[in-house]
């Protein structure tokens, strides 16, 4: 985490673009299903293990990653660093209600972070250019994007050259946690790699099938990779 935060700070101070990709079990599966998504993620300057399953798989495959760098922890780490260094932040995504609450939380808890702007994540393809130009005018150091894949990756790939934001970080459902809409799993659940199960526990009807399918497919991919190494 500290290495990531240091690299991000160096990119911000030098006004260089650092593309960040985060992967968990579901993202790995979807990258296999959607080659365009896989290409977008693999083109990132930094690819971080957002899920414990990815770290465990790396150890099983004898190419161990140092540690999990969860997207939500990175978001909070950037806000803490930003509070020390005066980062400019733009928040894009989630519902209007959640977006407003996130903006209020940042202003209250990180007073030295400059909130350059915010926008909810519900917009049409025709609105994308205007949104990208608005972000470019705001000149943020960091763009937090709470939009689902692959729309998030497509948006950043298409409009990144116009926005010219040094750091674009996809935060998934982190805005919902910050706004108090969703409760994050207790630390013991996180250490056991069961954060996904805690989310299913909160929204079983919406999430159980998604996680069941992607977890099974991820395990199949891991076994296939192991088989190929024999």
C-alpha positions as CSV (number, residue, x, y, z in Angstrom):
1,X,0.0,0.0,0.0
2,X,2.7,2.5,0.9
3,X,4.6,1.8,-2.4
4,X,1.4,2.5,-4.3
5,X,0.7,5.7,-2.4
6,X,4.3,6.8,-3.0
7,X,4.1,6.2,-6.7
8,X,0.8,8.0,-6.9
9,X,2.2,11.0,-5.1
10,X,5.1,11.1,-7.4
11,X,2.8,11.0,-10.4
12,X,0.6,13.8,-9.0
13,X,3.6,16.1,-8.2
14,X,5.1,15.6,-11.7
15,X,1.6,15.8,-13.4
16,X,2.2,12.4,-15.0
17,X,-0.7,10.0,-15.7
18,X,-0.6,6.8,-13.8
19,X,-3.4,4.3,-14.8
20,X,-4.5,2.0,-12.0
21,X,-6.3,-1.3,-12.5
22,X,-7.7,-3.4,-9.7
23,X,-8.7,-7.0,-9.9
24,X,-10.7,-9.4,-7.8
25,X,-12.0,-12.9,-8.6
26,X,-15.0,-11.5,-10.5
27,X,-12.9,-9.1,-12.5
28,X,-10.5,-11.9,-13.6
29,X,-13.5,-14.0,-14.7
30,X,-15.0,-11.0,-16.6
31,X,-11.7,-10.2,-18.2
32,X,-11.7,-13.8,-19.7
33,X,-15.3,-13.2,-21.0
34,X,-14.7,-9.7,-22.3
35,X,-11.4,-9.3,-24.2
36,X,-11.9,-5.5,-24.4
37,X,-12.1,-5.3,-20.6
38,X,-9.0,-7.5,-20.3
39,X,-7.1,-5.3,-22.6
40,X,-8.1,-2.2,-20.7
41,X,-7.0,-3.7,-17.3
42,X,-3.8,-5.1,-18.6
43,X,-2.8,-1.8,-20.2
44,X,-2.7,-0.2,-16.7
45,X,0.5,1.1,-15.2
46,X,-0.3,-0.6,-11.9
47,X,-2.6,-3.6,-11.4
48,X,-3.5,-4.2,-7.8
49,X,-5.0,-7.3,-6.1
50,X,-8.3,-5.9,-4.7
51,X,-9.5,-9.4,-3.7
52,X,-8.0,-11.9,-1.2
53,X,-8.7,-14.7,-3.7
54,X,-6.2,-13.1,-6.2
55,X,-3.5,-13.0,-3.5
56,X,-4.1,-16.6,-2.6
57,X,-4.1,-17.7,-6.2
58,X,-0.8,-15.9,-6.8
59,X,0.7,-17.9,-3.9
60,X,-0.7,-21.2,-5.1
61,X,0.8,-20.4,-8.5
62,X,4.2,-19.6,-6.9
63,X,4.2,-16.0,-8.1
64,X,3.2,-14.4,-4.8
65,X,1.9,-10.9,-4.6
66,X,3.1,-8.8,-1.6
67,X,-0.3,-8.1,-0.2
68,X,-3.9,-7.2,-1.0
69,X,-4.4,-3.5,-1.8
70,X,-8.2,-3.1,-1.6
71,X,-9.7,-0.4,-3.6
72,X,-11.6,1.1,-0.7
73,X,-8.4,1.1,1.5
74,X,-6.5,2.8,-1.3
75,X,-9.3,5.4,-1.6
76,X,-9.0,6.3,2.1
77,X,-5.2,6.2,1.9
78,X,-5.3,8.7,-0.9
79,X,-7.7,11.0,1.0
80,X,-5.4,10.9,4.0
81,X,-2.4,11.7,1.9
82,X,-4.4,14.3,0.1
83,X,-5.3,15.9,3.4
84,X,-1.5,16.4,4.1
85,X,-0.6,17.5,0.6
86,X,-3.8,19.3,-0.6
87,X,-4.8,17.0,-3.4
88,X,-7.6,18.1,-5.7
89,X,-10.3,15.3,-6.0
90,X,-13.3,14.8,-8.3
91,X,-15.9,12.1,-7.5
92,X,-17.8,10.5,-10.3
93,X,-20.4,7.8,-9.8
94,X,-23.1,6.2,-7.5
95,X,-26.5,7.7,-7.1
96,X,-27.1,11.4,-6.5
97,X,-27.9,10.8,-2.8
98,X,-24.8,8.8,-2.3
99,X,-22.7,11.3,-4.3
100,X,-23.9,14.2,-2.1
101,X,-23.1,12.3,1.1
102,X,-19.6,11.3,-0.1
103,X,-18.9,14.9,-0.9
104,X,-20.1,16.0,2.5
105,X,-17.9,13.3,4.2
106,X,-14.8,14.4,2.3
107,X,-15.3,18.1,3.1
108,X,-15.9,17.2,6.8
109,X,-13.2,14.5,7.4
110,X,-10.5,15.7,5.0
111,X,-10.7,19.5,5.2
112,X,-7.4,20.0,3.3
113,X,-8.5,18.0,0.3
114,X,-10.0,20.3,-2.4
115,X,-13.2,18.8,-3.7
116,X,-12.9,19.9,-7.4
117,X,-16.3,18.5,-8.2
118,X,-18.7,15.6,-8.2
119,X,-21.2,13.9,-10.5
120,X,-23.5,10.9,-10.1
121,X,-23.0,7.9,-12.2
122,X,-26.3,7.9,-14.1
123,X,-25.7,9.5,-17.5
124,X,-26.2,8.6,-21.2
125,X,-23.5,8.0,-23.8
126,X,-24.4,11.4,-25.3
127,X,-23.5,13.2,-22.0
128,X,-20.1,11.6,-21.7
129,X,-18.2,14.2,-23.6
130,X,-19.7,17.1,-21.6
131,X,-18.8,15.3,-18.3
132,X,-15.3,14.6,-19.5
133,X,-14.8,18.3,-20.5
134,X,-16.2,19.4,-17.1
135,X,-13.7,17.2,-15.3
136,X,-10.9,18.5,-17.4
137,X,-11.8,22.1,-16.5
138,X,-11.8,21.1,-12.8
139,X,-8.2,20.0,-13.1
140,X,-8.3,17.3,-10.3
141,X,-5.2,15.3,-9.2
142,X,-7.4,12.3,-8.6
143,X,-10.6,11.1,-10.2
144,X,-12.5,8.5,-8.1
145,X,-14.9,6.5,-10.3
146,X,-17.7,4.6,-8.8
147,X,-19.2,3.1,-12.0
148,X,-19.5,-0.6,-12.7
149,X,-17.4,-2.5,-15.2
150,X,-17.0,-2.4,-18.1
151,X,-18.6,1.0,-18.4
152,X,-16.0,2.5,-16.1
153,X,-13.1,1.1,-18.2
154,X,-14.7,2.2,-21.4
155,X,-15.3,5.7,-20.1
156,X,-11.7,6.1,-18.9
157,X,-10.2,4.6,-22.1
158,X,-12.3,6.9,-24.3
159,X,-12.1,10.2,-22.4
160,X,-8.8,9.9,-20.5
161,X,-6.9,11.9,-23.1
162,X,-9.4,14.8,-22.8
163,X,-9.6,14.7,-18.9
164,X,-5.9,14.5,-18.4
165,X,-6.2,13.5,-14.8
166,X,-3.0,12.1,-13.3
167,X,-4.8,9.4,-11.2
168,X,-8.0,7.7,-12.1
169,X,-9.1,5.1,-9.5
170,X,-12.1,2.9,-9.8
171,X,-13.5,2.6,-6.3
172,X,-16.4,0.1,-6.9
173,X,-18.9,0.2,-4.1
174,X,-16.7,2.3,-1.8
175,X,-18.9,5.4,-2.1
176,X,-21.8,3.3,-0.7
177,X,-19.7,2.4,2.3
178,X,-18.5,5.9,2.9
179,X,-22.1,7.2,2.6
180,X,-23.3,4.7,5.1
181,X,-25.6,2.9,2.7
182,X,-23.6,-0.4,2.9
183,X,-21.6,-1.7,5.9
184,X,-18.2,-3.0,5.2
185,X,-17.3,-6.4,6.5
186,X,-15.6,-6.6,9.9
187,X,-11.8,-7.0,9.8
188,X,-12.0,-10.7,10.7
189,X,-14.1,-11.4,7.6
190,X,-11.7,-9.4,5.5
191,X,-8.7,-11.4,6.8
192,X,-10.5,-14.6,6.0
193,X,-11.2,-13.4,2.4
194,X,-14.9,-13.5,3.1
195,X,-15.8,-9.9,2.4
196,X,-17.8,-11.0,-0.6
197,X,-19.9,-13.2,1.6
198,X,-20.6,-10.4,3.9
199,X,-21.9,-8.4,1.0
200,X,-24.1,-11.3,-0.1
201,X,-25.4,-11.4,3.5
202,X,-26.5,-7.7,3.2
203,X,-28.0,-8.0,-0.3
204,X,-28.7,-11.8,-0.9
205,X,-31.3,-11.5,-3.6
206,X,-29.1,-9.2,-5.8
207,X,-25.7,-10.7,-5.2
208,X,-25.8,-14.4,-4.4
209,X,-25.9,-15.7,-7.9
210,X,-23.3,-13.3,-9.2
211,X,-20.7,-14.3,-6.5
212,X,-21.6,-18.0,-6.8
213,X,-21.0,-18.1,-10.5
214,X,-17.9,-15.9,-10.6
215,X,-16.2,-17.7,-7.6
216,X,-16.8,-21.1,-9.2
217,X,-15.4,-19.9,-12.6
218,X,-12.4,-18.3,-10.9
219,X,-11.6,-21.6,-9.2
220,X,-11.9,-23.4,-12.6
221,X,-9.5,-20.8,-14.1
222,X,-7.0,-21.4,-11.3
223,X,-7.2,-25.2,-11.7
224,X,-6.7,-24.8,-15.4
225,X,-3.6,-22.6,-14.8
226,X,-2.2,-25.2,-12.3
227,X,-2.8,-28.0,-14.9
228,X,-1.0,-26.1,-17.5
229,X,2.1,-25.8,-15.3
230,X,2.5,-29.5,-14.8
